[in-house]
Amino acid sequence: MLRCANYESKKKADALTPEEEAEYVGISELERIFTLINAQLAAKSKWCPNKLEDL
């Protein structure tokens, strides 16, 4: 997470190299994918207080 936070601060300052930008985009996409998977798993489990359609 430290690398991602570093990239976020460099992105705000418009100081990312092309390689860092590519890695940042990849990390961001993975974060979105895992967030979606976690939401779907939580919606299917009995302990989840909300259903997916309520989100």
DRENPASE-803478 format. One record per residue: residue number from 1; residue in one letter; chain; x, y, z of N, C-alpha, C in turn. Coordinates in Angstrom, 3 decimals, decimal comma. Layout:
BEGIN
n NUM res A chain A nu X nv Y nw Z cau X cav Y caw Z cu X cv Y cw Z
...
END
This chain:
BEGIN
n 1 res M chain A nu 0,806 nv -1,199 nw 0,000 cau 0,000 cav 0,000 caw 0,000 cu 0,851 cv 1,266 cw 0,000
n 2 res L chain A nu 2,057 nv 1,153 nw 0,519 cau 2,935 cav 2,313 caw 0,578 cu 3,278 cv 2,802 cw -0,827
n 3 res R chain A nu 3,535 nv 1,864 nw -1,726 cau 3,860 cav 2,231 caw -3,105 cu 2,678 cv 2,959 cw -3,746
n 4 res C chain A nu 1,470 nv 2,446 nw -3,519 cau 0,277 cav 3,069 caw -4,101 cu 0,081 cv 4,490 cw -3,548
n 5 res A chain A nu 0,279 nv 4,656 nw -2,252 cau 0,151 cav 5,989 caw -1,653 cu 1,191 cv 6,941 cw -2,228
n 6 res N chain A nu 2,396 nv 6,443 nw -2,449 cau 3,447 cav 7,259 caw -3,048 cu 3,052 cv 7,676 cw -4,464
n 7 res Y chain A nu 2,519 nv 6,717 nw -5,221 cau 2,084 cav 7,020 caw -6,588 cu 0,941 cv 8,032 cw -6,596
n 8 res E chain A nu 0,033 nv 7,906 nw -5,642 cau -1,094 cav 8,851 caw -5,573 cu -0,593 cv 10,278 cw -5,347
n 9 res S chain A nu 0,355 nv 10,434 nw -4,433 cau 0,868 cav 11,783 caw -4,167 cu 1,649 cv 12,315 cw -5,367
n 10 res K chain A nu 2,406 nv 11,432 nw -6,044 cau 3,136 cav 11,866 caw -7,241 cu 2,170 cv 12,185 cw -8,384
n 11 res K chain A nu 1,063 nv 11,430 nw -8,470 cau 0,075 cav 11,694 caw -9,526 cu -0,570 cv 13,065 cw -9,323
n 12 res K chain A nu -0,883 nv 13,390 nw -8,069 cau -1,470 cav 14,697 caw -7,771 cu -0,523 cv 15,827 cw -8,153
n 13 res A chain A nu 0,768 nv 15,572 nw -8,020 cau 1,777 cav 16,573 caw -8,378 cu 2,174 cv 16,472 cw -9,847
n 14 res D chain A nu 1,526 nv 15,569 nw -10,580 cau 1,801 cav 15,346 caw -12,002 cu 3,277 cv 15,023 cw -12,224
n 15 res A chain A nu 3,791 nv 14,110 nw -11,367 cau 5,217 cav 13,799 caw -11,411 cu 5,512 cv 12,314 cw -11,639
n 16 res L chain A nu 4,525 nv 11,564 nw -12,125 cau 4,748 cav 10,143 caw -12,390 cu 5,506 cv 9,944 cw -13,698
n 17 res T chain A nu 6,439 nv 8,987 nw -13,679 cau 7,086 cav 8,600 caw -14,929 cu 6,102 cv 7,719 cw -15,705
n 18 res P chain A nu 6,311 nv 7,508 nw -16,989 cau 5,410 cav 6,623 caw -17,740 cu 5,319 cv 5,213 cw -17,137
n 19 res E chain A nu 6,435 nv 4,695 nw -16,631 cau 6,418 cav 3,369 caw -16,002 cu 5,595 cv 3,372 cw -14,719
n 20 res E chain A nu 5,758 nv 4,418 nw -13,912 cau 4,981 cav 4,535 caw -12,676 cu 3,501 cv 4,710 cw -12,984
n 21 res E chain A nu 3,188 nv 5,473 nw -14,013 cau 1,792 cav 5,678 caw -14,423 cu 1,157 cv 4,347 cw -14,803
n 22 res A chain A nu 1,874 nv 3,524 nw -15,569 cau 1,355 cav 2,221 caw -15,979 cu 1,123 cv 1,324 cw -14,763
n 23 res E chain A nu 2,062 nv 1,332 nw -13,836 cau 1,903 cav 0,512 caw -12,628 cu 0,758 cv 1,027 cw -11,770
n 24 res Y chain A nu 0,630 nv 2,339 nw -11,654 cau -0,453 cav 2,939 caw -10,880 cu -1,810 cv 2,564 cw -11,462
n 25 res V chain A nu -1,931 nv 2,618 nw -12,775 cau -3,183 cav 2,251 caw -13,439 cu -3,503 cv 0,779 cw -13,163
n 26 res G chain A nu -2,499 nv -0,078 nw -13,252 cau -2,704 cav -1,503 caw -12,982 cu -3,132 cv -1,764 cw -11,546
n 27 res I chain A nu -2,484 nv -1,112 nw -10,608 cau -2,834 cav -1,267 caw -9,195 cu -4,258 cv -0,773 cw -8,951
n 28 res S chain A nu -4,609 nv 0,350 nw -9,544 cau -5,957 cav 0,903 caw -9,373 cu -7,019 cv -0,038 cw -9,932
n 29 res E chain A nu -6,743 nv -0,625 nw -11,081 cau -7,689 cav -1,555 caw -11,690 cu -7,863 cv -2,800 cw -10,820
n 30 res L chain A nu -6,765 nv -3,333 nw -10,301 cau -6,865 cav -4,491 caw -9,403 cu -7,657 cv -4,156 cw -8,147
n 31 res E chain A nu -7,458 nv -2,956 nw -7,626 cau -8,200 cav -2,531 caw -6,439 cu -9,700 cv -2,515 cw -6,718
n 32 res R chain A nu -10,091 nv -1,999 nw -7,885 cau -11,518 cav -1,982 caw -8,263 cu -12,063 cv -3,399 cw -8,428
n 33 res I chain A nu -11,278 nv -4,277 nw -9,048 cau -11,720 cav -5,663 caw -9,257 cu -11,934 cv -6,358 cw -7,911
n 34 res F chain A nu -10,973 nv -6,229 nw -6,998 cau -11,111 cav -6,889 caw -5,701 cu -12,236 cv -6,275 cw -4,868
n 35 res T chain A nu -12,467 nv -4,996 nw -5,009 cau -13,590 cav -4,368 caw -4,310 cu -14,908 cv -4,945 cw -4,813
n 36 res L chain A nu -15,041 nv -5,108 nw -6,114 cau -16,249 cav -5,693 caw -6,693 cu -16,432 cv -7,135 cw -6,224
n 37 res I chain A nu -15,370 nv -7,926 nw -6,271 cau -15,441 cav -9,323 caw -5,816 cu -15,851 cv -9,388 cw -4,352
n 38 res N chain A nu -15,245 nv -8,561 nw -3,515 cau -15,599 cav -8,557 caw -2,091 cu -17,055 cv -8,167 cw -1,883
n 39 res A chain A nu -17,548 nv -7,202 nw -2,634 cau -18,945 cav -6,791 caw -2,515 cu -19,877 cv -7,928 cw -2,927
n 40 res Q chain A nu -19,525 nv -8,628 nw -3,994 cau -20,359 cav -9,747 caw -4,441 cu -20,350 cv -10,875 cw -3,418
n 41 res L chain A nu -19,187 nv -11,186 nw -2,857 cau -19,108 cav -12,229 caw -1,834 cu -19,887 cv -11,841 cw -0,584
n 42 res A chain A nu -19,774 nv -10,600 nw -0,188 cau -20,491 cav -10,130 caw 0,994 cu -21,999 cv -10,186 cw 0,761
n 43 res A chain A nu -22,436 nv -9,863 nw -0,446 cau -23,866 cav -9,881 caw -0,753 cu -24,423 cv -11,294 cw -0,728
n 44 res K chain A nu -23,607 nv -12,281 nw -1,049 cau -24,057 cav -13,675 caw -1,069 cu -23,996 cv -14,331 cw 0,309
n 45 res S chain A nu -23,266 nv -13,758 nw 1,220 cau -23,119 cav -14,383 caw 2,533 cu -24,247 cv -13,944 cw 3,455
n 46 res K chain A nu -24,514 nv -14,755 nw 4,465 cau -25,628 cav -14,468 caw 5,378 cu -25,312 cv -13,352 cw 6,358
n 47 res W chain A nu -24,033 nv -13,064 nw 6,579 cau -23,687 cav -12,041 caw 7,560 cu -23,748 cv -10,630 cw 7,004
n 48 res C chain A nu -23,919 nv -10,505 nw 5,704 cau -23,951 cav -9,177 caw 5,083 cu -25,267 cv -8,470 cw 5,401
n 49 res P chain A nu -25,251 nv -7,272 nw 5,968 cau -26,492 cav -6,578 caw 6,309 cu -27,240 cv -6,029 cw 5,095
n 50 res N chain A nu -26,574 nv -5,855 nw 3,968 cau -27,211 cav -5,287 caw 2,774 cu -27,146 cv -6,283 cw 1,627
n 51 res K chain A nu -28,140 nv -6,263 nw 0,792 cau -28,104 cav -7,061 caw -0,424 cu -27,467 cv -6,220 cw -1,521
n 52 res L chain A nu -26,933 nv -6,891 nw -2,546 cau -26,223 cav -6,196 caw -3,616 cu -27,114 cv -5,159 cw -4,284
n 53 res E chain A nu -28,410 nv -5,468 nw -4,459 cau -29,269 cav -4,500 caw -5,122 cu -29,537 cv -3,258 cw -4,270
n 54 res D chain A nu -29,260 nv -3,334 nw -2,971 cau -29,445 cav -2,177 caw -2,089 cu -28,240 cv -1,245 cw -2,092
n 55 res L chain A nu -27,109 nv -1,685 nw -2,688 cau -25,893 cav -0,881 caw -2,670 cu -25,948 cv 0,245 cw -3,656
END
